[in-house]
Amino acid sequence: MNDHRARAKAFFNALDLDKPIEFGVAGLVDGGLDRHLYVENIHGDGEFDLVQQLADQIDFAASAGAYLFTGNRGTGKTTELLRLAKILDDLGCEVFYVDLTEYLILS
């Protein structure tokens, strides 16, 4: 096995797709993964940060809104929501996070 493949295998096995990345907002998630595992601009060239744009929209809005994140399991929805929570927390917004998997039967 070449070095590149061995490193890729080690990285893959270090991932835990059931745990989001912890962005430092105290009390939102227990046991999240370390922030250094987050890959910046994985879906773009860095020109647009959709989570930052959403944070700006929420911060600037005069009234409440609803925003839906969809995707397959393990694609980063919770991680991006926690990144949004961190940005909003830094802007002085009150942030609440509820993991509905603790209340719903998912089978």
C-alpha positions as CSV (number, residue, x, y, z in Angstrom):
1,M,0.0,0.0,0.0
2,N,1.5,3.4,-1.0
3,D,1.9,6.2,1.6
4,H,-1.0,8.3,0.1
5,R,-3.4,5.4,0.4
6,A,-2.3,4.5,3.9
7,R,-2.8,8.1,5.0
8,A,-6.2,8.2,3.4
9,K,-7.2,5.0,5.1
10,A,-6.0,6.3,8.5
11,F,-8.0,9.6,7.9
12,F,-11.1,7.6,6.9
13,N,-10.9,5.4,10.0
14,A,-10.4,8.5,12.2
15,L,-13.8,9.9,11.1
16,D,-16.9,9.2,13.2
17,L,-19.8,10.1,11.0
18,D,-22.2,10.0,13.9
19,K,-20.4,12.9,15.7
20,P,-20.4,16.5,14.5
21,I,-17.4,18.7,14.7
22,E,-17.4,20.9,17.9
23,F,-17.0,24.6,17.1
24,G,-16.7,25.8,20.6
25,V,-20.2,26.9,21.6
26,A,-20.4,25.6,25.2
27,G,-23.1,23.2,26.0
28,L,-24.6,22.6,22.5
29,V,-23.0,19.2,21.8
30,D,-21.4,16.6,24.0
31,G,-18.5,14.6,22.6
32,G,-18.1,16.5,19.3
33,L,-15.0,16.0,17.1
34,D,-12.1,18.5,17.3
35,R,-12.4,21.5,15.0
36,H,-9.1,20.7,13.3
37,L,-10.9,17.9,11.3
38,Y,-13.1,20.5,9.6
39,V,-12.2,21.1,5.9
40,E,-12.6,24.7,4.9
41,N,-14.3,25.4,1.5
42,I,-14.7,21.7,0.6
43,H,-17.6,22.5,-1.6
44,G,-16.3,25.7,-3.3
45,D,-13.5,28.0,-4.0
46,G,-13.9,30.1,-0.9
47,E,-15.6,33.0,-2.7
48,F,-18.9,32.3,-1.0
49,D,-19.5,31.0,2.5
50,L,-23.1,30.0,2.5
51,V,-23.2,29.5,6.3
52,Q,-21.8,33.0,6.8
53,Q,-24.4,34.4,4.4
54,L,-27.2,32.6,6.3
55,A,-25.8,33.9,9.6
56,D,-25.8,37.5,8.1
57,Q,-29.4,37.0,6.9
58,I,-30.5,35.8,10.4
59,D,-28.6,38.5,12.2
60,F,-30.0,41.3,9.9
61,A,-33.6,40.1,9.7
62,A,-36.2,42.1,11.6
63,S,-38.3,38.9,12.2
64,A,-37.8,35.2,12.7
65,G,-37.4,32.8,9.8
66,A,-37.2,29.1,9.2
67,Y,-34.3,27.4,7.4
68,L,-34.2,23.8,6.3
69,F,-31.0,21.8,6.0
70,T,-31.4,18.5,4.2
71,G,-29.0,15.7,3.1
72,N,-28.1,12.1,3.7
73,R,-26.7,10.9,7.0
74,G,-23.1,11.9,7.6
75,T,-23.0,14.7,5.0
76,G,-22.3,17.5,7.5
77,K,-25.7,19.0,8.2
78,T,-25.1,19.1,12.0
79,T,-21.5,20.2,11.6
80,E,-22.6,23.2,9.4
81,L,-25.4,24.0,11.9
82,L,-22.9,24.0,14.7
83,R,-20.7,26.3,12.6
84,L,-23.7,28.6,12.1
85,A,-24.4,28.5,15.9
86,K,-20.8,29.5,16.6
87,I,-21.0,32.5,14.1
88,L,-24.3,33.6,15.6
89,D,-23.0,33.2,19.1
90,D,-20.0,35.4,18.2
91,L,-22.5,38.0,16.9
92,G,-24.3,38.1,20.2
93,C,-27.3,36.0,19.2
94,E,-28.9,33.6,21.6
95,V,-28.4,30.1,20.2
96,F,-30.4,27.0,21.1
97,Y,-29.7,23.5,19.7
98,V,-31.9,20.5,20.0
99,D,-31.0,17.1,18.7
100,L,-34.3,15.5,17.8
101,T,-32.7,12.0,17.6
102,E,-32.9,12.1,21.4
103,Y,-36.7,12.4,21.2
104,L,-37.7,10.5,18.0
105,I,-37.6,6.8,17.1
106,L,-35.6,6.7,13.9
107,S,-36.0,3.1,13.0
